[in-house]
Amino acid sequence: MNNNVKQDNNEIDVNELGKMFDKVKDLILNSEHYSGRIETIDFINDKLTKEQYIGYLKGNILKYLSRCEKKGSTKEDLLKGFTYYLWLVHGIDNEKVM
């Protein structure tokens, strides 16, 4: 089975994309400066209304996309923005966003 998706004469390896997503998700959720019994993202999700949380996710998407070439790793910031985007897409149809 071919796990590649063609887009504009480029192939995207879906498995590789999944690995990159997992790596960045772990980077976001398991950063040393966030520690405690509950993940910060889960705490924020629990404390905000759905509309507020969607705004929070949109804000993080904008943050990472707007700074991606100015701070640290461009690829890492793009992947972080993509991670927040996936959480946003997932949450649009769900009661809780994540």
Rosetta blueprint (number, residue, H / E / L):
1 M L
2 N L
3 N L
4 N E
5 V E
6 K E
7 Q E
8 D L
9 N L
10 N E
11 E E
12 I E
13 D E
14 V H
15 N H
16 E H
17 L H
18 G H
19 K H
20 M H
21 F H
22 D H
23 K H
24 V H
25 K H
26 D H
27 L H
28 I H
29 L H
30 N L
31 S L
32 E L
33 H L
34 Y L
35 S L
36 G L
37 R L
38 I L
39 E L
40 T H
41 I H
42 D H
43 F H
44 I H
45 N H
46 D H
47 K H
48 L L
49 T L
50 K H
51 E H
52 Q H
53 Y H
54 I H
55 G H
56 Y H
57 L H
58 K H
59 G H
60 N H
61 I H
62 L H
63 K H
64 Y H
65 L H
66 S H
67 R H
68 C L
69 E L
70 K L
71 K L
72 G L
73 S L
74 T H
75 K H
76 E H
77 D H
78 L H
79 L H
80 K H
81 G H
82 F H
83 T H
84 Y H
85 Y H
86 L H
87 W H
88 L H
89 V H
90 H H
91 G H
92 I L
93 D L
94 N L
95 E L
96 K L
97 V L
98 M L
